[in-house]
């Protein structure tokens, strides 16, 4: 498996444009939440005969989180902690949608479709295809990348960020900066 710096560098190749970066900063969290929302509806716990809270919390989303957690932990402990935070926020949002009496399916589906449509447009502006087209693992790298890029854009010094000081990691100027 590639190292985290290799993944971020490879992912960054198709995310140089500032507009596309902002599209990702907005849409990747929406896609994570909505994907987990849709997967939350897969009642794995019930299929396994679990009841109560265990039956509710063992679902497609939590199974994906555990499996993804293994990948994130292999990349680094800080990535695992970061992504556990993403999952916790998503689970809270999912529970909020359910508590509000809204349809988790329709809420998640609308957000998922809209966010992916904006991502496709962002890549059209960028002029490059999404990284996951070549390797599906990049679907797991996107949230890490946007976390780092967002932190850099709001002034938190992040060595791995493409937008640090308007330069890429090789010292060249980034388009749109």
C-alpha positions in Angstrom: 0.0 0.0 0.0 1.2 3.5 -0.8 2.2 5.8 2.0 0.0 8.7 3.1 2.3 11.3 1.5 2.1 9.3 -1.8 -1.7 9.1 -1.6 -2.0 12.8 -0.9 0.4 13.7 -3.7 -1.4 11.5 -6.2 -4.8 12.8 -5.1 -3.6 16.3 -5.4 -2.6 15.9 -9.0 -6.3 16.2 -10.0 -7.1 18.8 -7.4 -4.8 21.8 -8.2 -7.5 24.3 -9.1 -8.7 26.5 -6.2 -12.3 26.3 -7.3 -12.2 22.5 -7.5 -10.6 22.4 -4.0 -13.4 24.5 -2.5 -16.0 22.3 -4.3 -14.3 19.3 -2.6 -14.1 21.0 0.8 -17.9 21.4 0.6 -18.9 18.3 -1.2 -16.7 15.6 0.3 -18.2 16.0 3.8 -21.7 16.0 2.2 -20.8 12.8 0.3 -19.4 11.1 3.4 -22.5 12.0 5.5 -24.9 11.0 2.8 -23.2 7.8 1.9 -23.1 6.8 5.5 -26.8 7.9 5.8 -27.7 5.5 3.0 -25.6 2.7 4.4 -27.1 3.3 7.8 -30.3 1.9 6.4 -28.8 -1.5 5.8 -29.8 -3.4 8.9 -26.8 -5.7 9.3 -27.4 -6.0 13.1 -31.0 -7.2 12.5 -29.7 -9.7 9.9 -27.3 -11.1 12.5 -30.2 -11.4 15.1 -29.0 -8.5 17.3 -31.6 -6.5 19.1 -31.9 -3.2 20.9 -29.1 -0.7 20.5 -26.7 -3.2 19.0 -29.2 -4.1 16.3 -29.6 -0.4 15.5 -25.9 0.5 15.5 -24.6 -2.5 13.6 -25.5 -1.4 10.1 -23.9 -0.8 6.7 -22.4 2.5 7.8 -20.8 1.2 11.0 -19.4 -1.9 9.1 -17.9 0.4 6.5 -16.5 2.6 9.2 -14.8 -0.4 10.9 -13.3 -1.6 7.6 -12.2 1.8 6.6 -10.8 2.3 10.0 -8.3 -0.5 9.3 -7.1 1.3 6.2 -6.9 4.6 8.0 -5.0 3.1 10.9 -2.5 1.6 8.5 -1.9 5.1 7.1 -1.4 6.7 10.5 -2.9 7.0 13.9 -3.7 10.7 13.3 -5.6 9.8 10.1 -7.6 7.2 12.1 -8.5 9.8 14.8 -9.4 12.4 12.1 -11.6 9.9 10.3 -13.2 8.7 13.6 -14.2 12.3 14.1 -15.7 12.5 10.6 -17.7 9.3 11.4 -18.8 10.7 14.8 -20.1 13.9 13.2 -21.8 12.0 10.4 -23.4 9.6 12.9 -24.6 12.7 14.9 -26.1 14.2 11.7 -27.8 10.9 10.8 -29.3 10.7 14.3 -30.4 14.3 14.0 -32.2 13.6 10.7 -33.9 10.6 12.2 -34.9 12.5 15.4 -36.3 15.3 13.3 -38.6 12.8 11.6 -37.1 13.4 8.2 -36.6 10.5 5.7 -33.0 9.4 6.1 -33.2 7.8 2.7 -34.5 10.8 0.8 -32.3 13.3 2.7 -29.2 11.3 2.1 -30.0 10.6 -1.6 -30.7 14.2 -2.5 -27.5 15.4 -0.7 -25.5 12.5 -2.3 -26.7 13.2 -5.9 -26.3 17.0 -5.6 -22.8 16.7 -4.0 -21.6 14.3 -6.7 -23.0 16.5 -9.5 -21.0 19.5 -8.1 -17.9 17.3 -7.8 -18.2 16.3 -11.5 -18.5 20.0 -12.3 -15.5 20.8 -10.2 -13.5 18.2 -12.2 -14.8 19.6 -15.4 -13.4 23.1 -14.4 -10.2 21.4 -13.3 -9.9 19.6 -16.6 -8.9 16.3 -14.9 -10.8 13.2 -14.1 -11.4 12.2 -10.4 -8.6 10.2 -8.8 -10.9 7.4 -7.8 -11.5 6.5 -11.5 -8.0 5.0 -11.4 -8.1 3.6 -7.8 -11.1 3.3 -5.6 -9.0 3.7 -2.5 -9.0 7.4 -3.3 -12.6 7.5 -2.1 -11.1 7.0 1.3 -8.3 9.6 0.7 -10.6 12.5 -0.3 -11.7 13.3 3.3 -8.1 13.4 4.5 -7.1 15.6 1.6 -10.0 18.1 2.2 -9.3 18.2 5.9 -5.7 19.1 5.2 -6.5 21.6 2.5 -9.3 23.3 4.5 -7.0 23.6 7.5 -4.3 25.3 5.3 -6.9 27.6 3.7 -8.0 28.9 7.1 -4.4 29.5 8.1 -3.5 26.4 10.1 0.0 25.4 9.1 -0.2 21.9 7.5 3.0 20.7 5.8 1.1 18.2 3.5 -1.2 20.9 2.1 -1.1 21.8 -1.5 -2.3 25.3 -0.8 0.4 26.1 1.8 1.7 29.5 0.9 0.2 29.2 -2.6 2.7 26.5 -3.6 2.4 22.9 -4.3 4.7 20.4 -2.5 7.3 20.8 -5.2 7.5 24.6 -4.9 5.5 25.3 -8.1 2.5 27.7 -8.1 -0.9 26.3 -7.7 -3.5 27.3 -10.3 -6.1 29.6 -8.9 -4.0 30.7 -6.0 
